[in-house]
Amino acid sequence: MRNVRPTSRTRGNAPESEPEEPTPLTAVGISAWSLDPKRRRRYLQVAFGFAALTIAIIVLYLLRDFLGAFVLGAAIAFLIQPGVVRLMGLGLPRAAAIGVMFLVIILALAGLVLLVVPLGVSEVAQLQRQAPGLAAAAQDRINSLQGSPVEIFGFKIDIKAATDSINSHTREFLLGQFGNAVSLGLTALTTLLQILLTFIVAFLLALDAASIKRVLRRFVPSDYRTDFDQIWRRIRKMLYAYMRGQLIIAGMIGILSGIACWVLGLADPVALGLIAGITALVPYIGPFVGAIPAILVGLAAAPIKALLVGIAYFVISNVILNFVYPKVMGDAVKLPPVLIIVAFIAGFSWAGILGMFVAVPLAATLRILFDHIYPRLYEKPA
């Protein structure tokens, strides 16, 4: 038998192995990490969602001339949802329930027109009867000023040329605005199409309200769909609170304006209050627009009454818009009053009156997203 010399491995215990150093992260490791199926699918879902959002923004930009009809239609569809749900609970199909709600809206608008138009016709006729006397008095005053120097703070100013220029430019402006019947017809046709488009959009959105949420939810990665449901519920609650706040402000302005018209002895104070309340739905600008019919009615009675009506509307609008409105809307959308005002200014500078409509809901939506995402990223309350 051959003798085998023991080697170092067989003479005793093997030496202890030294601790292995960590393997450096190579390009292959990074590639394997990035190609993890679950993580890759999540990134693809996020990229797809951002791509869909970008396409939606581009489409809205291309439709910017009709964006007002889409926004107003979406608002109508949102507001009639509770009524549609209740009618469906009574057994009506969804389309029929939406039709009933549209019929209620049309009847309300028709009743408002029947209430306001006779007032407008009568007051315009009275103004036409009084216009010659008012114009003659104004012309006598202008004639007394023309040709004689007017002294203001010690400076003598001749306003003859200024009055002639105002008269000529006013005539040119009126001819340019009302002399072209074709332009007026096209404007009326465009307005009619906008109204029709608004109701079509409202009908389609109200009809497919549930499917719209499902479609939007499908664009969200599956790991974040629970967050989407929570954010969706909070946004819906905020929008209903915002609409309720708008109606409260409009109701306050309408009631106070109607009372002011009644105290001043104007004709049809109820109709004037309704006009003031409806126009007050347009943020900040609406109350001043609603004062125009009341001032015209006051002017038909007496110039001093028109002045008093203008002062009353100015005080009511400024007190409510500057003190009550920021507080009510701030409580509704959970935003500080100063941010409400900043949002309105930014919205108006961005898209005019339409921007003012959507400024506060957009700001409140951003606040909801921040309150939901910040604690999850930094593990502390916002």
Secondary structure, DSSP 8 states (H G I E B T S, - for coil): -------TTTSS--------------HHHHHHHHT-HHHHHHHHHHHHHHHHHHHHHHHHHHTGGGHHHHHHHHHHHHHTHHHHHHHHHTT--HHHHHHHHHHHHHHHHHHHHHHHHHHHHHHHHHHHHHHHHHHHHHHHHHHHHTTS-EEETTEEE--HHHHHHHHHHHHHHHHHHHS-HHHHHHHHHHHHHHHHHHHHHHHHHHHTHHHHHHHHHHTS-GGGHHHHHHHHHHHHHHHHHHHHHHHHHHHHHHHHHHHHHHHTT-S-HHHHHHHHHHHTTSTTTHHHHHHHHHHHHHHHH-HHHHHHHHHHHHHHHHHIIIIIHHHHHHHHHT--HHHHHHHHHHHHHHHHHHHHHHHHHHHHHHHHHHHHHHHHHHSS--
